[in-house]
Amino acid sequence: MDITTFYILTIFFIATLVRSTFGFGESLVAVPLLILLIPLDIAVPLSVLVSITVASVIVVQDRKQIHLNSAKWLIVFAVLGIPIGLFLLIYGNGTLVKSGLGIFLILYALYSMVSTRKFRLASDNKGWLFICGFLSGVFGGAYGINGPPLVVYGNMRNWTAKHFRATLQAYFLPAGAVGMLGYWYKGLWSPAVTHYFFIALPAVIPAIFIGRSLNRKLSHGAFLNYIYSGLIGIGLLLLYQSLR
């Protein structure tokens, strides 16, 4: 086994374990590490292709845990936000947008961790579905960071760890498929992407099932603490990127 193969297997095992356990976050692990060894135009489509695979398996595994109505409207409203995200990517101030999102995530997570009176939604709310879905589309279209707004909505709905994991995959699956279609149309789904994808599969598949087992062992309180810590980590990463 050469060093590149070992590196890719290790990265995708860790990234998929994170995704399968918590429902999101694998691209934030995989892409920054992959581009140390392979070009960005291979790393990003490769990460999305693996994401589709992970989401497909989880949706089949845990389809009964999916909040279908939430996932449906989050996808619809995300589609409206994607063109704005692409506009920001091309013409916007990336530093300002990334730092603003980073600060928001850190403050939201800290508030959720320390507040004794948390804002909760007893049922789906079209207004909040629009806000979180639209922002997911905006940040996904601009920077590929569509997970955090979805996590905010799931937290307000007080989803369990199982529902978090399953419902987010029902969103990521069609979103990822559309993304790969775009990469194919632009010629970015190259033979190299497919080659590395098949290299990664022996690490991805077992990590999905290990993550599922870990997800079911997490208490609700522990799960939320991990989620808040993850949001703070993402926020700090965005601030670091915007200040470089």
Backbone as CSV, one residue per row, in Angstrom:
resi,resn,N_x,N_y,N_z,CA_x,CA_y,CA_z,C_x,C_y,C_z
1,MET,0.849,-1.200,0.000,0.000,0.000,0.000,0.882,1.246,0.000
2,ASP,0.696,2.128,-1.015,1.507,3.340,-1.065,0.975,4.377,-0.091
3,ILE,1.744,5.437,0.128,1.414,6.440,1.137,0.126,7.187,0.801
4,THR,-0.125,7.441,-0.503,-1.345,8.151,-0.893,-2.585,7.338,-0.553
5,THR,-2.548,6.042,-0.857,-3.686,5.171,-0.552,-3.941,5.111,0.950
6,PHE,-2.899,4.925,1.724,-3.040,4.871,3.180,-3.601,6.182,3.729
7,TYR,-3.123,7.289,3.200,-3.557,8.628,3.631,-5.047,8.819,3.361
8,ILE,-5.482,8.452,2.147,-6.891,8.623,1.767,-7.783,7.715,2.608
9,LEU,-7.366,6.471,2.814,-8.145,5.547,3.642,-8.305,6.090,5.064
10,THR,-7.230,6.608,5.624,-7.265,7.128,6.997,-8.176,8.339,7.098
11,ILE,-8.044,9.272,6.166,-8.856,10.491,6.184,-10.341,10.154,6.091
12,PHE,-10.686,9.286,5.139,-12.101,9.006,4.939,-12.680,8.109,6.024
13,PHE,-11.864,7.307,6.673,-12.376,6.550,7.819,-12.764,7.515,8.941
14,ILE,-11.888,8.460,9.251,-12.166,9.430,10.322,-13.338,10.329,9.946
15,ALA,-13.324,10.856,8.708,-14.372,11.776,8.273,-15.732,11.092,8.248
16,THR,-15.790,9.860,7.751,-17.054,9.132,7.697,-17.539,8.760,9.087
17,LEU,-16.619,8.448,9.979,-16.993,8.138,11.364,-17.664,9.350,12.013
18,VAL,-17.112,10.535,11.781,-17.711,11.773,12.294,-19.105,11.960,11.706
19,ARG,-19.212,11.813,10.385,-20.501,12.011,9.700,-21.545,11.012,10.166
20,SER,-21.158,9.745,10.275,-22.112,8.713,10.634,-22.534,8.811,12.099
21,THR,-21.655,9.310,12.942,-21.975,9.441,14.364,-22.869,10.650,14.632
22,PHE,-22.536,11.784,14.018,-23.236,13.031,14.340,-24.161,13.528,13.234
23,GLY,-24.006,13.005,12.019,-24.902,13.395,10.932,-24.348,14.440,9.993
24,PHE,-23.231,15.071,10.347,-22.650,16.107,9.498,-21.181,16.251,9.854
25,GLY,-20.456,17.047,9.044,-19.101,17.444,9.412,-17.974,16.757,8.676
26,GLU,-18.300,15.755,7.819,-17.184,15.019,7.213,-16.395,15.855,6.210
27,SER,-17.058,16.764,5.495,-16.326,17.565,4.510,-15.357,18.525,5.187
28,LEU,-15.709,18.970,6.395,-14.825,19.870,7.135,-13.588,19.136,7.640
29,VAL,-13.686,17.812,7.750,-12.529,17.000,8.112,-11.754,16.600,6.865
30,ALA,-12.483,16.115,5.843,-11.833,15.497,4.691,-11.140,16.486,3.763
31,VAL,-11.850,17.534,3.343,-11.309,18.408,2.294,-10.010,19.105,2.701
32,PRO,-9.943,19.740,3.898,-8.676,20.401,4.256,-7.483,19.449,4.315
33,LEU,-7.724,18.182,4.679,-6.631,17.214,4.754,-6.296,16.634,3.380
34,LEU,-7.316,16.427,2.558,-7.073,15.866,1.231,-6.243,16.800,0.357
35,ILE,-6.501,18.113,0.453,-5.804,19.043,-0.443,-4.324,19.196,-0.093
36,LEU,-3.902,18.588,1.003,-2.468,18.555,1.285,-1.748,17.579,0.358
37,LEU,-2.522,16.678,-0.268,-1.913,15.643,-1.090,-2.439,15.593,-2.518
38,ILE,-3.722,15.943,-2.705,-4.305,15.905,-4.041,-4.932,17.259,-4.366
39,PRO,-5.098,17.596,-5.654,-5.630,18.912,-6.036,-7.048,19.147,-5.520
40,LEU,-7.378,20.430,-5.312,-8.688,20.811,-4.795,-9.810,20.355,-5.722
41,ASP,-9.593,20.453,-7.050,-10.654,20.091,-7.995,-10.895,18.589,-8.048
42,ILE,-10.058,17.801,-7.381,-10.313,16.373,-7.193,-10.860,16.123,-5.791
43,ALA,-10.321,16.819,-4.804,-10.702,16.597,-3.408,-12.174,16.918,-3.148
44,VAL,-12.664,18.033,-3.700,-14.046,18.450,-3.410,-15.065,17.494,-4.045
45,PRO,-14.988,17.191,-5.357,-15.937,16.209,-5.907,-15.811,14.834,-5.248
46,LEU,-14.608,14.447,-4.881,-14.407,13.164,-4.201,-15.140,13.149,-2.869
47,SER,-15.029,14.232,-2.113,-15.706,14.333,-0.820,-17.220,14.269,-0.995
48,VAL,-17.740,14.928,-2.029,-19.188,14.916,-2.280,-19.649,13.522,-2.689
49,LEU,-18.871,12.832,-3.504,-19.230,11.487,-3.940,-19.275,10.522,-2.750
50,VAL,-18.316,10.650,-1.848,-18.330,9.839,-0.629,-19.530,10.218,0.238
51,SER,-19.830,11.516,0.301,-20.976,11.994,1.079,-22.278,11.371,0.588
52,ILE,-22.446,11.285,-0.729,-23.643,10.661,-1.305,-23.730,9.197,-0.890
53,THR,-22.610,8.514,-0.910,-22.571,7.097,-0.522,-22.982,6.925,0.937
54,VAL,-22.407,7.750,1.802,-22.731,7.674,3.232,-24.212,7.970,3.458
55,ALA,-24.715,9.033,2.835,-26.117,9.412,3.003,-27.049,8.307,2.500
56,SER,-26.705,7.679,1.378,-27.549,6.615,0.812,-27.683,5.447,1.788
57,VAL,-26.564,5.025,2.363,-26.594,3.897,3.296,-27.399,4.252,4.546
58,ILE,-27.186,5.460,5.085,-27.878,5.852,6.314,-29.378,6.007,6.082
59,VAL,-29.766,6.561,4.930,-31.192,6.714,4.626,-31.868,5.344,4.555
60,VAL,-31.204,4.366,3.962,-31.756,3.012,3.907,-31.802,2.396,5.305
61,GLN,-30.731,2.605,6.083,-30.660,2.048,7.435,-31.758,2.607,8.337
62,ASP,-31.919,3.913,8.315,-32.723,4.595,9.337,-33.835,5.455,8.748
63,ARG,-34.460,4.977,7.678,-35.503,5.767,7.022,-36.670,6.081,7.946
64,LYS,-36.919,5.209,8.942,-38.033,5.448,9.864,-37.738,6.591,10.841
65,GLN,-36.476,6.971,10.958,-36.092,8.039,11.884,-36.088,9.418,11.210
66,ILE,-36.362,9.461,9.916,-36.294,10.725,9.170,-37.545,11.563,9.394
67,HIS,-37.357,12.835,9.704,-38.466,13.790,9.709,-38.645,14.259,8.268
68,LEU,-39.494,13.570,7.520,-39.611,13.809,6.084,-40.085,15.222,5.767
69,ASN,-41.028,15.738,6.548,-41.547,17.081,6.273,-40.453,18.134,6.460
70,SER,-39.659,17.980,7.523,-38.559,18.917,7.764,-37.550,18.862,6.619
71,ALA,-37.153,17.632,6.250,-36.153,17.467,5.193,-36.649,18.044,3.880
72,LYS,-37.913,17.807,3.568,-38.477,18.290,2.302,-38.386,19.814,2.200
73,TRP,-38.834,20.508,3.237,-38.857,21.975,3.162,-37.459,22.573,3.281
74,LEU,-36.580,21.936,4.018,-35.198,22.421,4.082,-34.543,22.346,2.702
75,ILE,-34.821,21.278,1.965,-34.276,21.135,0.611,-34.851,22.198,-0.311
76,VAL,-36.165,22.384,-0.262,-36.825,23.374,-1.132,-36.248,24.764,-0.904
77,PHE,-36.129,25.163,0.362,-35.645,26.508,0.660,-34.143,26.640,0.407
78,ALA,-33.412,25.532,0.544,-31.971,25.565,0.245,-31.741,25.859,-1.236
79,VAL,-32.589,25.285,-2.094,-32.467,25.513,-3.539,-32.561,27.008,-3.854
80,LEU,-33.396,27.718,-3.108,-33.532,29.161,-3.317,-32.265,29.913,-2.903
81,GLY,-31.541,29.369,-1.936,-30.354,30.058,-1.431,-29.087,29.775,-2.213
82,ILE,-29.055,28.659,-2.945,-27.828,28.279,-3.655,-27.367,29.343,-4.650
83,PRO,-28.264,29.935,-5.480,-27.791,30.984,-6.408,-27.173,32.179,-5.689
84,ILE,-27.718,32.529,-4.521,-27.137,33.635,-3.740,-25.735,33.246,-3.278
85,GLY,-25.585,31.996,-2.870,-24.278,31.517,-2.450,-23.264,31.567,-3.572
86,LEU,-23.686,31.156,-4.773,-22.785,31.216,-5.926,-22.402,32.659,-6.255
87,PHE,-23.373,33.569,-6.104,-23.087,34.986,-6.338,-22.045,35.499,-5.334
88,LEU,-22.207,35.092,-4.053,-21.241,35.493,-3.029,-19.860,34.908,-3.320
89,LEU,-19.854,33.669,-3.811,-18.583,33.021,-4.127,-17.822,33.796,-5.198
90,ILE,-18.561,34.295,-6.200,-17.931,34.973,-7.334,-17.659,36.448,-7.042
91,TYR,-18.638,37.122,-6.413,-18.539,38.577,-6.279,-18.451,39.083,-4.836
92,GLY,-18.747,38.223,-3.864,-18.870,38.694,-2.493,-17.550,38.805,-1.755
93,ASN,-17.651,39.357,-0.556,-16.498,39.484,0.346,-16.435,38.221,1.200
94,GLY,-15.625,37.270,0.771,-15.550,35.988,1.461,-15.107,36.108,2.903
95,THR,-14.195,37.029,3.167,-13.698,37.222,4.528,-14.814,37.655,5.454
96,LEU,-15.631,38.607,5.002,-16.719,39.130,5.826,-17.781,38.064,6.092
97,VAL,-18.154,37.325,5.046,-19.194,36.305,5.192,-18.732,35.174,6.102
98,LYS,-17.512,34.692,5.902,-16.998,33.591,6.723,-16.848,34.006,8.181
99,SER,-16.322,35.193,8.419,-16.154,35.646,9.803,-17.505,35.859,10.471
100,GLY,-18.483,36.376,9.726,-19.823,36.567,10.290,-20.463,35.247,10.672
101,LEU,-20.358,34.245,9.791,-20.909,32.923,10.091,-20.180,32.295,11.269
102,GLY,-18.849,32.437,11.307,-18.068,31.876,12.404,-18.478,32.453,13.751
103,ILE,-18.618,33.770,13.817,-19.019,34.430,15.062,-20.415,33.982,15.487
104,PHE,-21.339,33.894,14.504,-22.702,33.466,14.820,-22.716,32.057,15.416
105,LEU,-21.970,31.126,14.798,-21.964,29.745,15.275,-21.392,29.637,16.680
106,ILE,-20.326,30.374,16.938,-19.709,30.339,18.268,-20.672,30.883,19.317
107,LEU,-21.291,32.031,19.033,-22.221,32.640,19.999,-23.444,31.757,20.215
108,TYR,-23.977,31.189,19.122,-25.150,30.318,19.239,-24.835,29.086,20.089
109,ALA,-23.688,28.458,19.833,-23.312,27.253,20.580,-23.087,27.567,22.055
110,LEU,-22.394,28.671,22.335,-22.154,29.056,23.726,-23.468,29.364,24.448
111,TYR,-24.368,30.069,23.759,-25.678,30.373,24.347,-26.437,29.075,24.658
112,SER,-26.420,28.142,23.704,-27.142,26.886,23.892,-26.563,26.053,25.029
113,MET,-25.243,26.151,25.244,-24.593,25.372,26.292,-24.876,25.911,27.683
114,VAL,-25.004,27.228,27.813,-25.116,27.824,29.148,-26.537,28.278,29.503
115,SER,-27.386,28.461,28.505,-28.720,28.992,28.782,-29.597,27.942,29.461
116,THR,-30.372,28.382,30.429,-31.320,27.485,31.092,-32.702,27.557,30.439
117,ARG,-32.899,28.542,29.561,-34.179,28.696,28.860,-33.909,28.666,27.363
118,LYS,-33.864,27.483,26.798,-33.549,27.313,25.378,-34.801,27.469,24.523
119,PHE,-34.630,28.108,23.377,-35.742,28.279,22.445,-36.021,26.959,21.744
120,ARG,-37.248,26.492,21.807,-37.624,25.229,21.203,-38.860,25.403,20.318
121,LEU,-38.949,24.573,19.267,-40.121,24.522,18.397,-40.843,23.208,18.650
122,ALA,-42.106,23.284,19.003,-42.874,22.064,19.281,-43.188,21.295,18.008
123,SER,-43.244,22.003,16.885,-43.513,21.367,15.590,-42.803,22.170,14.505
124,ASP,-42.832,21.658,13.273,-42.177,22.362,12.175,-42.765,23.748,11.992
125,ASN,-41.882,24.704,11.752,-42.284,26.096,11.569,-41.743,26.584,10.227
126,LYS,-42.654,27.002,9.329,-42.241,27.372,7.972,-41.244,28.528,7.972
127,GLY,-41.422,29.465,8.908,-40.502,30.596,8.964,-39.079,30.158,9.269
128,TRP,-38.919,29.326,10.292,-37.592,28.849,10.656,-37.047,27.850,9.640
129,LEU,-37.930,27.058,9.026,-37.492,26.172,7.955,-36.910,26.978,6.802
130,PHE,-37.585,28.103,6.486,-37.083,28.965,5.405,-35.730,29.569,5.771
131,ILE,-35.623,30.121,6.973,-34.374,30.773,7.389,-33.214,29.788,7.373
132,CYS,-33.405,28.624,8.008,-32.306,27.652,8.117,-32.018,26.973,6.788
133,GLY,-33.074,26.631,6.044,-32.872,26.010,4.739,-32.223,26.970,3.754
134,PHE,-32.701,28.208,3.726,-32.148,29.212,2.814,-30.679,29.486,3.126
135,LEU,-30.359,29.676,4.413,-28.963,29.923,4.795,-28.084,28.717,4.483
136,SER,-28.655,27.520,4.630,-27.900,26.322,4.271,-27.547,26.345,2.788
137,GLY,-28.493,26.744,1.954,-28.233,26.851,0.526,-27.208,27.916,0.208
138,VAL,-27.301,29.064,0.891,-26.369,30.166,0.658,-24.943,29.740,1.000
139,PHE,-24.754,29.221,2.212,-23.404,28.863,2.654,-22.906,27.601,1.957
140,GLY,-23.827,26.726,1.564,-23.427,25.560,0.794,-22.972,25.950,-0.600
141,GLY,-23.732,26.850,-1.234,-23.366,27.299,-2.569,-22.070,28.076,-2.587
142,ALA,-21.809,28.832,-1.536,-20.613,29.684,-1.499,-19.375,28.924,-1.034
143,TYR,-19.514,28.106,0.010,-18.330,27.514,0.643,-18.451,26.022,0.930
144,GLY,-19.586,25.399,0.522,-19.769,23.984,0.816,-20.041,23.707,2.287
145,ILE,-20.463,24.743,3.028,-20.712,24.592,4.471,-22.220,24.700,4.702
146,ASN,-22.964,23.659,4.320,-24.419,23.739,4.466,-24.944,23.075,5.729
147,GLY,-24.091,22.406,6.503,-24.541,21.682,7.682,-24.984,22.523,8.870
148,PRO,-24.201,23.558,9.279,-24.533,24.282,10.509,-25.948,24.849,10.602
149,PRO,-26.509,25.506,9.556,-27.895,25.981,9.694,-28.892,24.853,9.909
150,LEU,-28.623,23.678,9.329,-29.500,22.527,9.533,-29.428,22.043,10.979
151,VAL,-28.220,22.092,11.551,-28.026,21.687,12.939,-28.777,22.637,13.871
152,VAL,-28.744,23.923,13.556,-29.469,24.913,14.363,-30.960,24.581,14.373
153,TYR,-31.514,24.248,13.203,-32.942,23.925,13.147,-33.235,22.640,13.930
154,GLY,-32.414,21.625,13.739,-32.618,20.376,14.471,-32.545,20.572,15.973
155,ASN,-31.670,21.468,16.406,-31.557,21.760,17.835,-32.818,22.449,18.355
156,MET,-33.358,23.395,17.575,-34.596,24.065,17.988,-35.768,23.082,18.053
157,ARG,-35.741,22.071,17.184,-36.805,21.055,17.201,-36.524,19.964,18.234
158,ASN,-35.353,20.039,18.881,-34.978,19.078,19.923,-34.978,17.646,19.407
159,TRP,-34.434,17.460,18.189,-34.318,16.124,17.635,-33.376,15.263,18.481
160,THR,-33.666,13.984,18.533,-32.763,13.042,19.192,-31.552,12.801,18.284
161,ALA,-30.539,12.117,18.827,-29.347,11.814,18.037,-29.713,11.000,16.790
162,LYS,-30.650,10.052,16.921,-31.067,9.230,15.789,-31.739,10.077,14.717
163,HIS,-32.626,10.995,15.152,-33.330,11.835,14.188,-32.389,12.822,13.509
164,PHE,-31.437,13.367,14.275,-30.425,14.253,13.694,-29.714,13.536,12.553
165,ARG,-29.188,12.367,12.872,-28.373,11.618,11.914,-29.166,11.288,10.650
166,ALA,-30.393,10.794,10.814,-31.177,10.340,9.674,-31.720,11.491,8.837
167,THR,-32.275,12.512,9.502,-32.916,13.607,8.765,-31.906,14.414,7.969
168,LEU,-30.736,14.652,8.524,-29.714,15.396,7.786,-29.276,14.649,6.534
169,GLN,-29.283,13.310,6.580,-28.893,12.543,5.391,-29.958,12.643,4.304
170,ALA,-31.229,12.739,4.710,-32.302,12.910,3.729,-32.169,14.252,3.014
171,TYR,-31.489,15.213,3.641,-31.180,16.493,2.999,-29.929,16.362,2.142
172,PHE,-28.872,15.782,2.712,-27.582,15.727,2.014,-27.623,14.857,0.759
173,LEU,-28.463,13.817,0.740,-28.493,12.903,-0.400,-28.897,13.610,-1.694
174,PRO,-30.064,14.267,-1.761,-30.403,14.968,-3.013,-29.501,16.163,-3.280
175,ALA,-29.098,16.869,-2.212,-28.211,18.023,-2.398,-26.876,17.586,-3.001
176,GLY,-26.331,16.475,-2.493,-25.074,15.961,-3.017,-25.204,15.473,-4.448
177,ALA,-26.358,14.833,-4.760,-26.582,14.335,-6.119,-26.616,15.486,-7.120
178,VAL,-27.273,16.571,-6.739,-27.316,17.752,-7.613,-25.906,18.330,-7.784
179,GLY,-25.150,18.353,-6.681,-23.783,18.850,-6.750,-22.910,18.037,-7.688
180,MET,-23.019,16.704,-7.605,-22.215,15.848,-8.477,-22.628,15.992,-9.930
181,LEU,-23.910,16.250,-10.162,-24.388,16.491,-11.522,-23.714,17.743,-12.094
182,GLY,-23.610,18.756,-11.227,-22.935,19.982,-11.648,-21.461,19.762,-11.918
183,TYR,-20.801,18.977,-11.071,-19.383,18.677,-11.282,-19.185,17.896,-12.588
184,TRP,-20.094,16.955,-12.857,-20.022,16.194,-14.108,-20.186,17.117,-15.310
185,TYR,-21.161,18.023,-15.221,-21.426,18.950,-16.329,-20.218,19.844,-16.590
186,LYS,-19.532,20.240,-15.531,-18.362,21.118,-15.668,-17.073,20.331,-15.930
187,GLY,-17.174,19.006,-16.032,-16.005,18.190,-16.321,-15.114,17.923,-15.117
188,LEU,-15.648,18.151,-13.895,-14.850,17.964,-12.681,-14.977,16.552,-12.095
189,TRP,-15.942,15.777,-12.588,-16.036,14.376,-12.172,-15.108,13.583,-13.085
190,SER,-13.856,13.601,-12.757,-12.810,13.044,-13.602,-12.545,11.581,-13.249
191,PRO,-11.810,10.856,-14.102,-11.421,9.482,-13.765,-10.637,9.396,-12.450
192,ALA,-9.876,10.455,-12.123,-9.116,10.457,-10.870,-10.059,10.451,-9.666
193,VAL,-11.169,11.186,-9.756,-12.154,11.216,-8.671,-12.730,9.819,-8.457
194,THR,-13.119,9.163,-9.549,-13.667,7.804,-9.458,-12.634,6.828,-8.905
195,HIS,-11.393,6.972,-9.347,-10.305,6.103,-8.871,-10.127,6.220,-7.359
196,TYR,-10.029,7.449,-6.852,-9.842,7.651,-5.417,-11.084,7.245,-4.623
197,PHE,-12.260,7.376,-5.241,-13.498,6.960,-4.576,-13.469,5.470,-4.265
198,PHE,-13.074,4.660,-5.249,-13.012,3.217,-5.030,-11.906,2.842,-4.044
199,ILE,-10.853,3.642,-4.012,-9.804,3.426,-3.008,-10.366,3.670,-1.606
200,ALA,-11.221,4.700,-1.470,-11.745,5.095,-0.157,-12.803,4.142,0.383
201,LEU,-13.526,3.442,-0.496,-14.668,2.632,-0.068,-14.364,1.625,1.045
202,PRO,-13.221,0.910,1.020,-12.951,-0.040,2.101,-12.871,0.609,3.482
203,ALA,-12.616,1.908,3.550,-12.605,2.609,4.835,-13.971,3.217,5.144
204,VAL,-14.682,3.642,4.099,-15.965,4.334,4.284,-17.034,3.390,4.825
205,ILE,-17.161,2.207,4.229,-18.266,1.308,4.583,-18.234,0.886,6.059
206,PRO,-17.112,0.376,6.584,-17.122,0.010,8.013,-17.323,1.210,8.932
207,ALA,-16.808,2.389,8.532,-16.965,3.581,9.373,-18.430,3.978,9.512
208,ILE,-19.233,3.751,8.452,-20.670,4.062,8.521,-21.336,3.252,9.626
209,PHE,-21.028,1.960,9.677,-21.683,1.082,10.651,-21.146,1.301,12.064
210,ILE,-19.869,1.595,12.184,-19.312,1.916,13.504,-19.940,3.205,14.028
211,GLY,-20.063,4.211,13.144,-20.681,5.480,13.538,-22.119,5.307,13.967
212,ARG,-22.851,4.431,13.282,-24.250,4.170,13.657,-24.319,3.602,15.069
213,SER,-23.418,2.684,15.377,-23.374,2.089,16.713,-23.069,3.145,17.776
214,LEU,-22.097,4.016,17.475,-21.749,5.089,18.421,-22.904,6.055,18.611
215,ASN,-23.605,6.376,17.522,-24.740,7.294,17.585,-25.811,6.781,18.538
216,ARG,-26.051,5.471,18.513,-27.092,4.901,19.352,-26.699,4.801,20.810
217,LYS,-25.411,4.910,21.086,-24.953,4.839,22.472,-24.894,6.211,23.140
218,LEU,-25.043,7.280,22.355,-24.941,8.628,22.916,-26.243,9.023,23.600
219,SER,-26.139,9.506,24.821,-27.308,10.091,25.475,-27.614,11.431,24.807
220,HIS,-28.848,11.903,24.983,-29.242,13.153,24.324,-28.375,14.317,24.785
221,GLY,-28.099,14.377,26.087,-27.287,15.471,26.615,-25.868,15.450,26.082
222,ALA,-25.260,14.259,26.055,-23.897,14.134,25.544,-23.844,14.467,24.060
223,PHE,-24.865,14.010,23.317,-24.917,14.282,21.882,-24.950,15.784,21.626
224,LEU,-25.802,16.506,22.360,-25.900,17.949,22.153,-24.598,18.652,22.511
225,ASN,-23.926,18.202,23.560,-22.642,18.809,23.919,-21.604,18.623,22.817
226,TYR,-21.601,17.447,22.198,-20.693,17.215,21.064,-21.060,18.133,19.892
227,ILE,-22.373,18.277,19.651,-22.835,19.135,18.560,-22.395,20.581,18.787
228,TYR,-22.603,21.078,20.017,-22.216,22.462,20.317,-20.704,22.643,20.189
229,SER,-19.953,21.657,20.666,-18.494,21.728,20.545,-18.071,21.738,19.080
230,GLY,-18.775,20.925,18.255,-18.486,20.903,16.825,-18.774,22.235,16.166
231,LEU,-19.882,22.886,16.555,-20.217,24.194,15.996,-19.169,25.239,16.373
232,ILE,-18.705,25.181,17.616,-17.646,26.108,18.034,-16.379,25.867,17.223
233,GLY,-16.044,24.578,17.021,-14.866,24.251,16.220,-14.981,24.766,14.794
234,ILE,-16.163,24.590,14.181,-16.381,25.088,12.826,-16.276,26.610,12.797
235,GLY,-16.864,27.261,13.821,-16.793,28.715,13.892,-15.368,29.227,13.994
236,LEU,-14.572,28.580,14.828,-13.165,28.973,14.973,-12.387,28.744,13.683
237,LEU,-12.695,27.632,12.992,-12.032,27.350,11.720,-12.366,28.420,10.684
238,LEU,-13.634,28.828,10.637,-14.037,29.870,9.694,-13.360,31.199,10.015
239,LEU,-13.259,31.535,11.300,-12.578,32.772,11.690,-11.103,32.714,11.300
240,TYR,-10.496,31.557,11.505,-9.081,31.398,11.138,-8.891,31.584,9.627
241,GLN,-9.788,30.950,8.848,-9.691,31.069,7.403,-9.897,32.507,6.930
242,SER,-10.832,33.212,7.582,-11.137,34.579,7.151,-10.035,35.566,7.535
243,LEU,-9.229,35.227,8.552,-8.190,36.146,9.014,-6.818,35.855,8.401
244,ARG,-6.727,34.725,7.684,-5.434,34.372,7.078,-5.069,35.372,5.985
